Amino acid sequence: MKIDPTSKKREHYLLPGTIISGKWHKNQYKIVKKLGNGAVGTVYLCDHQGNRAALKISSSGSSITTEVNVLKTLKKVQGNGSLGPSLLDVDDWLHPSGTRYSFYVMEYVNGQGLSSFIRSHGDEWLGTFMIQLLGDLEQLHRSGWVFGDLKTENLLVASSPPRVRWIDVGGTTQVGRSIKEYTEFYDRGYWNMGSRKAEPSYDLFALAMVMLHVYHPGRFDKGSHPEKTLINKLGSTRQLKKFHTPLKKALKGSYTSSSQMKQEIASLLMYRPQTVSKPTRTAARKAATTNRDHSLLESIGILIAAGLFYFFHILLI
Amino acid sequence: MKKGTLKQILLITDGCSNKGENPSAVAALAYEQGITVNVIGVMEDNQTENDGGLQEVEDIALSGGGVSQIVYQQVLSKTVQAVTKQAMTQTLQGVVNQELKQILGPNQSLEDLPPEQRGEVMEVVEDLGETCDLEVLVLVDTSASMTDKLPTVQEALFDLSVSLNARIGRNRFSIYAFPGKKAAINKVLDWSPRLDSISSVFPKLTSGGITPTGPALKEAMYQFGKKSLLRSFRNENRSDVEEA
């Protein structure tokens, strides 16, 4: 068996309009356009009875089966959450040339890439997305799984309301095992900052790298002191200054759960700096003054009433 | 099913052999003994994949039941671990397929099962890949043209050890270089559970002009221990697992 780019290239050749028909379930899907390449196989936008869906196809049946297993598990775990796209169909397709392809069909997540969303909508979304991601990760970790291949390319921001979603679950691994699939830049093993064992802190390291990648799209080399390189990069990224402490902790593997990191980031986001609280204090004082005015008027009124009563009392006598 | 030990030879080379037996024939022999042969061909920056000299890389892996990949040295780390892991899955899938044939009949393989049942079988394959013991003998071509690539090879092997040691199963690695001074291969690192001790050994390697890939592979086969030779992985299910 040979794994090289040429064998992948052959799979890319599904032209728009191609009909993929399932061998087992007999469903038909019409290819609309290519959406992207995963580590295994290619993802296409397709049309099934007027509905849009994403179709991932590969000549490696075992890899497709492995990913389908993960999607099925996520389905059980997630309840009404958003852990990965939902799975619609799994099947084989016999290409006219005789090659057998395996494919699965999933929900089509229409959205904008994380980096481009932040560039066009502003840095303030970053914290919100981190909170959303940490919430999803928490749920995933608690059910015994680790995402593994967390990277900017695997994250999409679905619109109205903006919600960050992950789209490629190929690296999802059971806690305690070795990470199934990773990308060097986001992998703590590559940076000499930890093992490739699936544990919550593995995902948190990758999450911190996602944040760095948003502002360093060209990536960067690890140099001779990988840890120093990372900490320096983090320190010099102005937009991430607010989250410096939690991100550094995530890189160093200090968190044992996503909820710890989520709490720290949430408290940073909810924190109201001095400039905001000052006008509040004057407003309170103003409110107090008006209250004092009210009580003054009130006492004058009471005095007048009392005076009137006294006056009538004198008249009556 | 009791877990055995997967045995792999990982050959890292940059071109064709020019001395001794045909390496593909030796690789086929190794495969018969239950040892998978994987090959990584390292290209020069100005070389292309269609270069004739690298055809041999694919042929050796094909006869050796393993995986081959031709890469530029920049992506060597990622490739070494991917090839090793994929070869494990491939071997285990082969074993599971054999079992399936015994249960379901000779014409049934994983692909003939409907997708729903395939998932359960793949889970078994994955479990095995995570928990089985693994022995990898790394055979590095140190002929003259490889000299400047050796630091990258070293880094890639360290990375391999990081990946495999995250598994639940045990690992044993050894490193041999060829051509050796007097013998076909030179021992660089004896069987050990980790590869981080190699940094001190690699720079000492001296490179020569000839590339006797065939004889080197043959010699490498014998480093897995006489006891396990002549027994395929499948028959070995009941045998004792060597301690790491």
Chai-1 contact restraints between the chains, C-beta under 6 A:
chainA,res_idxA,chainB,res_idxB,connection_type,confidence,min_distance_angstrom,max_distance_angstrom,comment,restraint_id
A,M1,B,V67,contact,1.0,0.0,6.0,A-B,restraint_1
A,K2,B,E58,contact,1.0,0.0,6.0,A-B,restraint_2
A,K2,B,S68,contact,1.0,0.0,6.0,A-B,restraint_3
A,I3,B,Q69,contact,1.0,0.0,6.0,A-B,restraint_4
A,D4,B,Q69,contact,1.0,0.0,6.0,A-B,restraint_5
A,W24,B,P114,contact,1.0,0.0,6.0,A-B,restraint_6
A,G61,B,E111,contact,1.0,0.0,6.0,A-B,restraint_7
A,S62,B,M122,contact,1.0,0.0,6.0,A-B,restraint_8
A,T65,B,R118,contact,1.0,0.0,6.0,A-B,restraint_9
A,T65,B,G119,contact,1.0,0.0,6.0,A-B,restraint_10
A,T65,B,M122,contact,1.0,0.0,6.0,A-B,restraint_11
A,T66,B,M122,contact,1.0,0.0,6.0,A-B,restraint_12
A,N69,B,G119,contact,1.0,0.0,6.0,A-B,restraint_13
A,V90,B,P115,contact,1.0,0.0,6.0,A-B,restraint_14
A,R177,B,E130,contact,1.0,0.0,6.0,A-B,restraint_15
A,S178,B,A166,contact,1.0,0.0,6.0,A-B,restraint_16
A,S178,B,R167,contact,1.0,0.0,6.0,A-B,restraint_17
A,G189,B,V162,contact,1.0,0.0,6.0,A-B,restraint_18
A,S195,B,A166,contact,1.0,0.0,6.0,A-B,restraint_19
A,R196,B,V162,contact,1.0,0.0,6.0,A-B,restraint_20
A,R196,B,S163,contact,1.0,0.0,6.0,A-B,restraint_21
A,R196,B,A166,contact,1.0,0.0,6.0,A-B,restraint_22
A,K197,B,A166,contact,1.0,0.0,6.0,A-B,restraint_23
